[in-house]
């Protein structure tokens, strides 16, 4: 197992991503990062102990210290779902804010950048993040549900169940050997063997203080043969063989390397999302280089071919604009596109002195937004985006690359009016041809 730094690990994951070989296994550590801070198993167990003691004092034996022992006790008595999960596990404990790692996983699943994801978490934070990115993450707790997803949607298999159905979640060792969990895990293992064959697998936040989870993972991953394993966790590398033997054995079977990145999983995934976005934007800029040179007679400044340095959310907004996603649509592409006119427009703006500002370009104090709007009437594009951005934040110009400014019939032509929150701002919507003339590009 080789220890590598953050950038080296992200570079390896990016290579797998663009080769359609990237898969992900995430565990409890992902959801424990800020601001989510989902409580650990130990914290949940302590709270259950305190609640039990407050009700029964010394009239009954105390609950065990470990959560899987507590759950096993109630499972053997037939009270796991109706008593333990209902009365001693807070139903709101997983209803927290997704962190950067959740948003990264959701974005990379919605675009197909991650081909297959497996989660041992019962929370719905990846799915929530997907909704906030305007997309539906294809999650399921068993093979049949994820296998039935459209071929264009990357699946998220939640092998321990989902908190949307608490009785179906796995908390106790006894559940693993009992139906219907036993069959669900066995079928999931067969599905994973096929989905992860010769894939590069990033494992994030897999540490657990639930001992039986290692047995579940061992069953699910026993026959998986990955190409490369990248484990992301801020732990001591020397503890891997003992703490999670099944995953260590899985890494030992990897044919192209077994690596450890000692950093937070949320930080790694956020960096992966940023570098992925910048690579996508870089491709568009480079695709416009030849057209720019043909138009001007000189090659663009190499600095203009580099995408802006920005956070993951800003880059996601730019990526959506240049992909052509609508106001309430997710980004859906994970392969670099060739868009010469789009790239040339961005280069022309920079040649005129424009600098990146949030998801727009600042051209001498004028904010300019660039959209990909292929083969669409300009007035329809403007109408679609009319309520997307509050007037105080709206740019002065929107260049709709690929749209055509058609003459409007008198019945729908608009005269001058003042901007308002209800109607929109004074944003000038222009086709690329008109914007080049007005802005002097």
C-alpha positions as CSV (number, residue, x, y, z in Angstrom):
1,X,0.0,0.0,0.0
2,X,1.6,3.2,-1.2
3,X,1.0,6.6,0.6
4,X,0.4,9.4,-1.9
5,X,-0.5,13.1,-1.6
6,X,-3.8,14.7,-2.3
7,X,-3.0,16.0,-5.8
8,X,-1.5,12.6,-6.9
9,X,-4.6,10.8,-5.7
10,X,-7.0,13.2,-7.4
11,X,-4.9,13.0,-10.6
12,X,-5.3,9.2,-10.6
13,X,-9.0,9.5,-10.0
14,X,-9.4,12.0,-12.8
15,X,-7.6,9.7,-15.2
16,X,-10.1,6.9,-14.2
17,X,-13.0,9.3,-14.6
18,X,-12.3,10.3,-18.2
19,X,-11.6,6.7,-19.0
20,X,-15.1,5.7,-17.7
21,X,-13.5,3.5,-15.0
22,X,-14.2,5.4,-11.8
23,X,-16.2,3.8,-9.0
24,X,-16.8,4.9,-5.3
25,X,-17.3,3.2,-2.0
26,X,-18.2,5.6,0.8
27,X,-18.8,5.0,4.5
28,X,-19.6,6.8,7.7
29,X,-16.6,9.1,7.6
30,X,-18.1,11.0,4.6
31,X,-21.1,12.1,6.6
32,X,-19.2,13.0,9.7
33,X,-17.4,16.0,8.0
34,X,-18.6,19.5,8.6
35,X,-21.3,20.9,8.3
36,X,-23.1,17.5,8.3
37,X,-21.5,16.0,11.4
38,X,-23.7,13.0,11.5
39,X,-23.1,11.4,14.9
40,X,-20.9,8.4,15.2
41,X,-22.2,5.0,16.1
42,X,-20.6,5.5,19.6
43,X,-22.5,8.7,20.0
44,X,-25.8,7.1,19.0
45,X,-25.2,4.2,21.4
46,X,-24.4,6.6,24.3
47,X,-27.6,8.6,23.6
48,X,-29.7,5.4,23.5
49,X,-28.1,4.3,26.8
50,X,-29.0,7.6,28.4
51,X,-32.6,7.4,27.2
52,X,-32.9,3.9,28.4
53,X,-31.5,4.7,31.9
54,X,-33.8,7.7,32.2
55,X,-36.8,5.5,31.6
56,X,-35.9,2.4,33.6
57,X,-33.1,3.4,36.0
58,X,-31.9,0.3,37.8
59,X,-35.2,-1.6,37.3
60,X,-33.7,-3.2,34.2
61,X,-30.2,-4.1,33.1
62,X,-28.4,-1.3,31.3
63,X,-28.0,-1.3,27.5
64,X,-24.7,-2.5,26.1
65,X,-22.0,0.1,25.3
66,X,-21.7,-0.7,21.6
67,X,-24.5,0.1,19.1
68,X,-24.4,-3.2,17.3
69,X,-24.7,-5.0,20.6
70,X,-27.7,-2.9,21.5
71,X,-29.3,-3.5,18.1
72,X,-28.6,-7.2,18.4
73,X,-30.3,-7.4,21.8
74,X,-33.5,-5.8,20.4
75,X,-33.3,-7.8,17.2
76,X,-33.2,-11.1,19.0
77,X,-36.3,-10.0,21.0
78,X,-38.1,-9.0,17.8
79,X,-38.1,-5.3,18.8
80,X,-35.5,-3.8,16.6
81,X,-37.8,-1.8,14.3
82,X,-40.7,-1.2,16.6
83,X,-38.9,-0.3,19.8
84,X,-35.2,0.4,19.3
85,X,-35.3,2.3,16.0
86,X,-38.6,4.0,16.9
87,X,-37.8,5.0,20.5
88,X,-34.0,5.1,20.9
89,X,-32.6,6.4,17.6
90,X,-33.5,10.0,16.8
91,X,-35.3,10.1,13.5
92,X,-34.0,13.6,12.8
93,X,-30.3,12.7,13.4
94,X,-29.6,12.2,9.7
95,X,-31.6,15.2,8.6
96,X,-28.6,17.6,8.4
97,X,-26.9,19.8,5.7
98,X,-24.9,17.9,3.1
99,X,-21.2,18.7,3.1
100,X,-18.8,19.3,0.2
101,X,-18.2,15.6,-0.2
102,X,-21.9,14.8,-0.6
103,X,-22.3,17.5,-3.3
104,X,-19.2,16.2,-5.1
105,X,-20.6,12.6,-5.1
106,X,-24.0,13.8,-6.2
107,X,-22.6,15.9,-9.0
108,X,-20.3,13.2,-10.3
109,X,-23.1,10.7,-10.2
110,X,-25.5,13.0,-12.1
111,X,-22.9,13.6,-14.8
112,X,-21.9,9.9,-15.0
113,X,-18.4,10.8,-14.0
114,X,-18.7,8.1,-11.2
115,X,-20.0,5.0,-13.0
116,X,-21.0,3.1,-9.8
117,X,-21.2,4.1,-6.2
118,X,-21.7,2.0,-3.1
119,X,-22.6,3.5,0.3
120,X,-22.7,2.0,3.8
121,X,-24.5,5.0,5.1
122,X,-28.3,5.0,5.7
123,X,-28.6,8.8,5.6
124,X,-30.0,10.5,2.5
125,X,-27.4,13.3,2.2
126,X,-26.1,12.4,-1.2
127,X,-29.7,12.3,-2.6
128,X,-30.4,15.6,-0.9
129,X,-27.3,17.1,-2.4
130,X,-28.5,15.8,-5.8
131,X,-31.9,17.6,-5.4
132,X,-30.1,20.8,-4.6
133,X,-28.1,20.4,-7.8
134,X,-31.5,20.0,-9.7
135,X,-31.0,16.3,-10.2
136,X,-32.3,12.9,-9.0
137,X,-29.6,10.5,-7.8
138,X,-30.5,6.9,-8.8
139,X,-30.2,5.3,-5.3
140,X,-31.5,1.9,-4.3
141,X,-31.0,-0.6,-1.4
142,X,-31.0,-3.7,-3.5
143,X,-29.8,-5.1,-6.8
144,X,-33.2,-5.0,-8.5
145,X,-33.8,-1.3,-7.9
146,X,-30.4,-0.1,-9.1
147,X,-30.3,-2.6,-12.0
148,X,-33.6,-1.2,-13.2
149,X,-32.3,2.3,-13.5
150,X,-31.8,3.8,-17.0
151,X,-28.5,3.0,-18.6
152,X,-27.7,6.7,-18.6
153,X,-28.0,7.0,-14.8
154,X,-25.2,6.0,-12.5
155,X,-26.4,3.9,-9.6
156,X,-25.9,4.4,-5.9
157,X,-26.3,1.1,-4.0
158,X,-27.0,1.6,-0.3
159,X,-26.1,-1.8,1.0
160,X,-27.1,-1.1,4.6
161,X,-30.4,0.3,3.6
162,X,-31.8,3.8,3.7
163,X,-33.4,5.9,6.5
164,X,-36.4,6.5,4.3
165,X,-37.3,2.9,5.3
166,X,-35.9,2.4,8.9
167,X,-37.1,-1.2,9.3
168,X,-35.1,-2.2,6.2
169,X,-31.8,-0.8,7.5
170,X,-29.1,-3.1,8.8
171,X,-28.0,-2.5,12.4
172,X,-27.4,-5.9,14.0
173,X,-25.2,-8.9,13.1
174,X,-28.3,-11.2,13.3
175,X,-30.0,-9.3,10.5
176,X,-27.1,-10.3,8.1
177,X,-28.0,-14.0,8.4
178,X,-31.7,-13.5,8.4
179,X,-34.2,-12.8,5.5
180,X,-34.7,-10.6,3.7
181,X,-31.4,-8.9,4.4
182,X,-29.4,-12.1,3.7
183,X,-30.7,-12.4,0.1
184,X,-30.4,-8.7,-0.4
185,X,-26.8,-8.7,0.5
186,X,-26.0,-11.8,-1.6
187,X,-27.7,-10.3,-4.7
188,X,-25.9,-7.0,-4.1
189,X,-22.6,-8.8,-4.0
190,X,-23.2,-10.5,-7.4
191,X,-24.2,-7.2,-8.9
192,X,-21.1,-5.5,-7.5
193,X,-18.8,-8.2,-8.8
194,X,-19.9,-7.3,-12.3
195,X,-20.1,-3.5,-11.9
196,X,-16.6,-3.1,-10.2
197,X,-14.7,-5.5,-12.5
198,X,-11.5,-3.8,-13.6
199,X,-12.6,-0.5,-12.3
200,X,-10.6,2.1,-10.3
201,X,-12.3,2.2,-6.9
202,X,-12.0,5.2,-4.6
203,X,-12.8,4.3,-1.0
204,X,-13.8,7.3,1.3
205,X,-14.6,7.4,5.0
206,X,-14.8,3.6,5.4
207,X,-13.7,3.6,9.1
208,X,-16.5,2.2,11.3
209,X,-17.0,1.4,15.0
210,X,-19.7,-1.1,14.1
211,X,-17.7,-4.3,14.0
212,X,-20.3,-6.3,12.0
213,X,-20.1,-3.9,9.1
214,X,-16.7,-5.3,8.2
215,X,-18.4,-8.7,7.8
216,X,-21.0,-7.2,5.5
217,X,-18.4,-5.5,3.4
218,X,-16.4,-8.8,3.2
219,X,-19.4,-10.6,1.9
220,X,-20.3,-7.9,-0.6
221,X,-16.7,-7.4,-1.9
222,X,-15.4,-11.0,-1.7
223,X,-15.3,-11.6,-5.4
224,X,-14.7,-8.0,-6.6
225,X,-11.6,-7.6,-8.8
226,X,-10.7,-3.9,-9.1
227,X,-8.0,-2.5,-11.2
228,X,-6.8,0.2,-8.7
229,X,-7.8,1.1,-5.1
230,X,-7.4,4.6,-3.7
231,X,-8.3,4.7,0.0
232,X,-8.9,8.3,1.3
233,X,-8.8,8.6,5.1
234,X,-6.8,10.7,7.6
235,X,-5.8,7.6,9.5
236,X,-2.5,5.8,10.1
237,X,-1.7,3.6,7.1
238,X,-0.3,0.9,9.4
239,X,-3.7,0.3,11.0
240,X,-5.5,-0.7,7.8
241,X,-4.9,-4.5,7.9
242,X,-6.4,-4.8,11.4
243,X,-9.1,-2.2,11.3
244,X,-10.7,-3.3,8.0
245,X,-9.2,-6.5,6.8
246,X,-11.8,-7.1,4.1
247,X,-11.0,-3.8,2.4
248,X,-7.3,-4.3,2.9
249,X,-7.6,-7.7,1.2
250,X,-9.6,-6.1,-1.6
251,X,-6.7,-3.6,-2.1
252,X,-4.2,-6.4,-2.3
253,X,-6.1,-7.9,-5.2
254,X,-5.9,-4.6,-7.2
255,X,-3.9,-5.2,-10.3
256,X,-2.8,-1.6,-10.9
257,X,-1.9,-0.4,-7.5
258,X,-3.2,0.1,-3.9
259,X,-2.9,3.7,-2.6
260,X,-3.6,5.7,0.6
261,X,-4.3,9.4,0.6
262,X,-4.2,10.5,4.3
263,X,-6.8,13.3,4.1
264,X,-10.5,13.9,4.8
265,X,-12.8,12.2,2.3
266,X,-14.9,15.4,1.9
267,X,-11.8,17.4,1.1
268,X,-10.6,14.8,-1.4
269,X,-14.0,14.6,-3.2
270,X,-14.4,18.4,-3.3
271,X,-10.9,18.7,-4.9
272,X,-11.8,16.0,-7.4
273,X,-15.0,17.9,-8.3
274,X,-13.0,21.1,-8.8
275,X,-10.4,19.5,-10.9
276,X,-13.0,17.7,-13.0
277,X,-14.9,21.0,-13.6
278,X,-11.7,22.8,-14.6
279,X,-10.8,20.0,-17.0
280,X,-14.2,20.3,-18.7
281,X,-13.9,24.1,-19.0
282,X,-10.3,23.8,-20.2
283,X,-11.4,21.6,-23.0
284,X,-13.9,24.2,-24.2
285,X,-11.3,26.9,-24.1
286,X,-8.8,24.9,-26.1
287,X,-11.5,23.9,-28.6
288,X,-11.8,27.7,-29.5
289,X,-8.1,28.2,-29.9
290,X,-7.9,27.4,-33.6
291,X,-11.0,29.5,-34.4
292,X,-9.6,32.4,-32.5
293,X,-6.3,32.2,-34.3
294,X,-8.0,32.0,-37.7
295,X,-10.1,35.1,-36.8
296,X,-7.3,37.3,-35.3
297,X,-4.1,35.9,-36.9
298,X,-2.5,35.3,-33.6
299,X,-2.5,32.5,-31.1
300,X,-4.4,33.2,-27.8
301,X,-2.4,33.9,-24.7
302,X,-1.7,30.6,-23.0
303,X,-3.1,32.1,-19.7
304,X,-6.5,32.5,-21.4
305,X,-6.6,28.7,-22.0
306,X,-6.7,28.0,-18.3
307,X,-10.1,28.0,-16.6
308,X,-10.7,30.3,-13.6
309,X,-9.6,29.3,-10.1
310,X,-12.8,29.1,-8.2
311,X,-14.7,27.0,-5.7
312,X,-16.7,23.8,-6.7
313,X,-20.1,25.6,-6.7
314,X,-19.0,28.4,-8.9
315,X,-17.3,26.0,-11.4
316,X,-20.4,23.9,-11.4
317,X,-22.5,26.9,-12.4
318,X,-20.1,27.8,-15.2
319,X,-20.1,24.2,-16.4
320,X,-23.9,24.1,-16.5
321,X,-23.9,27.3,-18.5
322,X,-21.4,26.1,-21.0
323,X,-23.1,22.7,-21.3
324,X,-26.4,24.3,-22.0
325,X,-28.3,23.1,-18.9
326,X,-31.5,25.0,-18.3
327,X,-32.2,27.0,-15.1
328,X,-33.5,24.0,-13.1
329,X,-31.5,21.3,-14.8
330,X,-28.4,19.5,-13.5
331,X,-25.1,19.3,-15.3
332,X,-25.2,16.0,-17.2
333,X,-21.9,15.6,-19.1
334,X,-18.6,14.2,-18.0
335,X,-16.7,14.0,-21.2
336,X,-14.9,17.0,-22.6
337,X,-16.8,18.7,-25.5
338,X,-15.5,20.5,-28.6
339,X,-17.3,23.8,-28.8
340,X,-15.2,26.2,-31.0
341,X,-17.6,29.1,-31.0
342,X,-18.2,28.8,-27.3
343,X,-14.4,28.6,-26.6
344,X,-13.6,31.5,-29.0
345,X,-16.2,33.7,-27.3
346,X,-14.5,33.1,-23.9
347,X,-11.1,33.8,-25.5
348,X,-12.4,37.0,-27.1
349,X,-13.7,38.3,-23.8
350,X,-10.3,37.7,-22.2
351,X,-8.5,39.3,-25.1
352,X,-10.6,42.4,-24.5
353,X,-9.5,42.4,-20.8
354,X,-12.3,40.5,-19.2
355,X,-11.6,38.7,-15.9
356,X,-13.6,36.0,-14.2
357,X,-16.1,37.1,-11.6
358,X,-18.2,34.5,-9.9
359,X,-19.9,32.6,-12.8
360,X,-19.6,35.7,-15.1
361,X,-16.9,37.8,-16.8
362,X,-16.1,41.3,-15.7
363,X,-15.5,43.4,-18.9
364,X,-14.6,46.9,-17.8
365,X,-17.1,46.9,-15.0
366,X,-19.8,45.2,-17.1
367,X,-20.8,41.6,-16.0
368,X,-21.1,39.3,-18.9
369,X,-22.5,35.7,-18.7
370,X,-22.0,33.2,-21.5
371,X,-24.5,30.4,-22.2
372,X,-24.5,27.6,-24.7
373,X,-27.9,27.8,-26.5
374,X,-27.6,25.8,-29.7
375,X,-30.3,26.3,-32.4
376,X,-32.8,28.3,-30.2
377,X,-34.6,31.6,-30.7
378,X,-33.1,34.2,-28.4
379,X,-36.4,35.4,-27.0
380,X,-37.3,31.9,-25.9
381,X,-34.0,31.5,-24.1
382,X,-34.5,34.9,-22.4
383,X,-38.0,33.9,-21.3
384,X,-36.7,30.6,-19.9
385,X,-34.1,32.3,-17.7
386,X,-36.2,35.4,-16.8
387,X,-36.8,34.4,-13.2
388,X,-33.6,32.5,-12.5
389,X,-31.5,35.3,-11.0
390,X,-32.6,38.2,-8.8
391,X,-32.2,41.6,-10.6
392,X,-29.6,42.8,-8.1
393,X,-27.4,39.8,-9.0
394,X,-28.2,39.6,-12.7
395,X,-25.4,40.4,-15.2
396,X,-25.6,43.3,-17.6
397,X,-25.1,41.1,-20.7
398,X,-25.9,37.5,-21.5
399,X,-24.3,36.1,-24.7
400,X,-26.4,33.2,-25.9
401,X,-23.9,31.3,-28.1
402,X,-25.9,29.4,-30.8
403,X,-29.1,31.3,-30.4
404,X,-30.6,33.4,-33.1
405,X,-32.2,36.8,-32.6
406,X,-35.5,36.5,-34.5
407,X,-37.8,39.5,-35.3
408,X,-40.7,39.3,-32.9
409,X,-44.4,39.8,-34.0
410,X,-45.9,43.0,-32.8
411,X,-48.3,41.0,-30.5
412,X,-45.5,39.8,-28.3
413,X,-42.8,42.5,-28.8
414,X,-42.1,44.3,-25.6
415,X,-41.6,48.0,-25.2
416,X,-39.4,49.7,-22.7
417,X,-40.1,49.0,-19.1
418,X,-38.5,49.3,-15.7
419,X,-36.9,46.2,-14.1
420,X,-38.4,44.7,-11.1
421,X,-38.1,41.5,-9.0
422,X,-41.3,40.2,-10.7
423,X,-40.3,41.0,-14.3
424,X,-36.5,40.7,-14.2
425,X,-33.6,43.1,-14.6
426,X,-32.1,45.3,-17.4
427,X,-30.0,42.4,-18.6
428,X,-29.3,42.7,-22.3
429,X,-29.7,39.3,-24.1
430,X,-27.6,39.1,-27.2
431,X,-26.7,36.4,-29.8
432,X,-23.0,35.9,-30.3
433,X,-23.0,37.9,-33.5
434,X,-24.7,40.9,-31.9
435,X,-22.6,40.7,-28.7
436,X,-19.3,40.7,-30.7
437,X,-20.4,44.0,-32.4
438,X,-21.7,45.7,-29.3
439,X,-18.9,44.7,-27.0
440,X,-16.2,45.2,-29.5
441,X,-15.0,41.6,-29.3
